[in-house]
Amino acid sequence: MLERQDGPLIVQSDMTVLLDNEHPLAERAREELCGFSELVKRPGNWHTYRITALSLWNAAGAGIGEDRVTETLTKYARYGVPGYVEATVRKLLDRYGRLVLEKSGETLLLRGNGDLLNELFGAGAMQEWLGERVSDEEWAVKGEYRGQLKQELTRLGYPVIDLAGYHSGEELRLSLRSPTLRGKLFYLRDYQRQALELFYREGSIQGGSGVIVLPCGAGKTVVGLAALARHSSATLILTSNATSVKQWKDELLDKTTLSPSEVGEYTGAVKQVRPVTIATYQILTHRKSKEDPFRHMKLFSERDWGLIIYDEVHLLPAPVFRMTAEIQATRRLGLTATLVREDGCAEDVFSLIGPKQYDMMWKTMEAKGHIASVTCTEIRVPLDQGAVDLYRSAQNRARLRLAAENPGKLNVVKQLLEKHEGTPTLIIGQYLKQLHSVADTLGVPVITGELAQSDRQNLYDRFKSGDIPVLAVSKVANFAVDLPDAAVAIQISGSYGSRQEEAQRIGRILRPKQGKNEAWFYTIVTDETSETDFAAKRQLFMVEQGYAYTLRKR
């Protein structure tokens, strides 16, 4: 029988861990638990975390080993740690590093235990990716299949540590500026420098691929600039939208010694291939029909890139994964605020871009003043009386839409705007009809995908200058839009239970603020409808990071 102690965790044999959120040690336990598990639900005061193979392998990539995992669980467990959990953690972490890719001269070798290699490659599709068997514990690998092999072995439960190294790429001389071109003092913060060093690892084969996880507003772009300057090679930067392309270009010209002629944009509007080229995922995956090839994928081979930076790497589309599998000899840096993917492709980020190299809790960053302190509030309003009967008779999808577009939300928006009058505010929504209706009623401009890029940029610039105090935005503003003075975000609808979207929307208001460094996030939800369930799912990542949502009913 397991001995009881007064800890905040209940560790269960199915690899889930329950956290008592009211326990005095809850925050401390949560911070350590998040290093090797993920939050899956939070009914009441009990939050449920799950330990998975991928969460453990990412932990291993960040330097968290078996001893630290079991020590954390044992230290905080109320009833001890089941033997099955200890054995599973040991088994999964033991598999990390059992297979290693290395170079011997020009030959790419997969090294590992002979019996394991026999078991994995005795038959099947992977045979065609291999060359001759060099020894009992070494198998030659065809270079063009380096990425695909890593993908498949990860799926089989044996992640590969890739020490085969990288080619240098086209040399590019540059350095970081201090002060910047705009005359501002510029330096790497301690955590940015640490993230850079963990990725670079003095240029050795141990470094050169992986993911840096930092909150929105904490300067992920700066880490990318520093990596580019450190490697001093031609670099391809992939990002989420044309607005982000402009922002990357502005940052490159302001904070590095690159000249305008050395930085190119590759979007729907302009296609420049220069020593540093910034492209969108959208243009790379554009094609006229499903039968046509991805013509713009040639960008990966247009120059001898020494580094590829994947901004918002959690958005990486499947065709880019396939191309990335073919360029494993090029250094790869992923930047993101969250490794959460709603499409189940997190394993592909791990195997093709690399494991998580650096991560910092959002609340830790907040405590240091590097991001704003955010107050999160869920406001529940009753469903409009005119829609009650329609809601009851509707199918699930239609029910959510009715709840999300509830006209009763408008009065709450008005009250919040009055409360925060004079504070730069974003009204964020999923449904265009709702967004236009609210914007028209309030007399505020609205940005959606229908608006030309130049017009969007004009509105963003006017918002930044203070000319527009309130701006309504659709999901086009979810990612990589720099609005540093925005301090209030009012979410009137969202994309189902997307944890990723919730985090990104809160990220719009996280930039450090002058004075008290405060921000406010409100999510307006229709009470006693399916929208409340989706809202709870959306909030999981932020709760995992230590944030609490205050619930108010109208």
Phi, psi and omega in degrees: 000137182288136181281138182273139170220166187272071179250163182275353185250141167244110183268123186251155186293344178272016178074015171261153181229126178265130179250122176281104188291346180264358181288143181303332181262011186301314183296318180295317179294321181299317183297320179284322181296324182295344180289341183216017178211176178224145180285131181244334175197163183214067177287122179060225183268001179255119180256133184256123177250153178235132175265121181239169176302314183293320180296325178288321181290324175295322176298317179298319178298332180267007175095009179265116184258184183301316183300318182290322179296308182293326178296317179297312181298316181295320184296322186254357185288134180283325183238025182082180182247121179303144181301326180297320180294314179301317181293321181291318177300316180297315182297313184291319180286333175293330179287335179288110180102358177288337176242131183227134173264128179219165177255137170235101189066237177261003183266130176272124185240138169260121183246140179179180178301134184301317180296321179295317178299320178299318182294319185281326188245014180300328180200176174104182188294333184291344180305320183290345180273352186256154172260219181279156175276115186282320178205181180301328185246014181221134178227128177292143180238135176291126188306323183290348181253013182305313181290316181297323178297315179297319177301310185292320180293326175296317179297328180278356176097014180230082181295142184262133169273118186265106178244026183280353175080183187220157173275158188286327184080178181291128182291142179217118181275124176197166175209168176280146179268148168203109005286174179287173178299332178277001176087015181262146176297135182220131176203161178281133173289164185302318182287329176293320178294319179295317179299317179299314183294324179292329176283315187283316180049049176058028177075010183281173179289345176288338180254184173105352175207138180155179186239134174255124182249114178223149179299155171304138178088355183267000175092043175297323179300321179298321176298320177298317178298318181293322177295319179298314181293322181293319181280332178050054178218162178305136189226135174255124180249123179251132183218181196275331184201172184294328177298318178294325176302313180298318181294318176300316181298316179300317181293319179299315182287330182280322192249357175233170181274009177297144176266160179305329181287347181263356183241121182246153175250138179230094183225188177296331185272326184215145183227093180246127176250108184231176183308324169240118183239133181247122183231163177260152174300327183297316182290325180295326183261009180283136172206157186289326179209169181295338181276340183281154176285165175275092188298327185276356175296344178298344180301330180297337181243010182292327176225171178272078184294135174264342182210138172239126179253123179257097177285146183048056188297339178292349179264359187307119181282157186306316181299329178286327173303313183298319178291321180298327178299336183268355185235043184289349177276001178257136179299141185225126179239121176260136178238135180197159173269340181205137177275004178297126171236136181272356186254005178077014183260018182299327178298326181290323175299315181299311187281330186259323177271318178134167180287166176295123181262330184207139179210141175224134179301139181300320181293328176295318178295321179296317182299331180273358178080011182279340172226164183289153174277119187252131172261120183256131182225131172257121180250120181258132180237150179290152177294138178306132185305327181291348183250358185299309181295320179296320179297315183297328184267354186276160172285167187305314183296317180292326178299315180298319181297317179298317180293318182295323183265018180309118180299339180295346179288336186300317181298324178294319178301315180300316181295321180292323178295323177293318181298322184251030181304132181092353179259129180305123190231139174249134170253119190243131181216162180267322189259125188295319179300315178298316183296316178295321180297313180296316181297318180295317180296320183273347181071039180242151178289156182229140177246123175224178179294345180288339186276137178301148184302321181295322179290323176300312183299322179299316180291320177300315182296320179292326176293317180297323182283348181093357180294328177244115182278334182229132182227129176266134184223147175268195182293351177296341179261008181296324190237140166052037174249120186268103177234075193300332184270352179299126184237348179231133174232128179244111182265118182260346175191157182215180182271090177049231183255037186288108176295322181300314182294319179301314180297317182293322180292319175296328179299336179296339185245015185271349180304141180303140182248153175288153179082236185283351178056050183246154174211163184224132177240125178241131172242121184261121189233141178279121185293150176056037174226174179295343181296331179294323179294316179294323179298320179296321179292321181299327187277354188302315183295318181293322176296319178301327180277001176101006180273150176238139177261124174279130182262128176232141178244143178251000000 
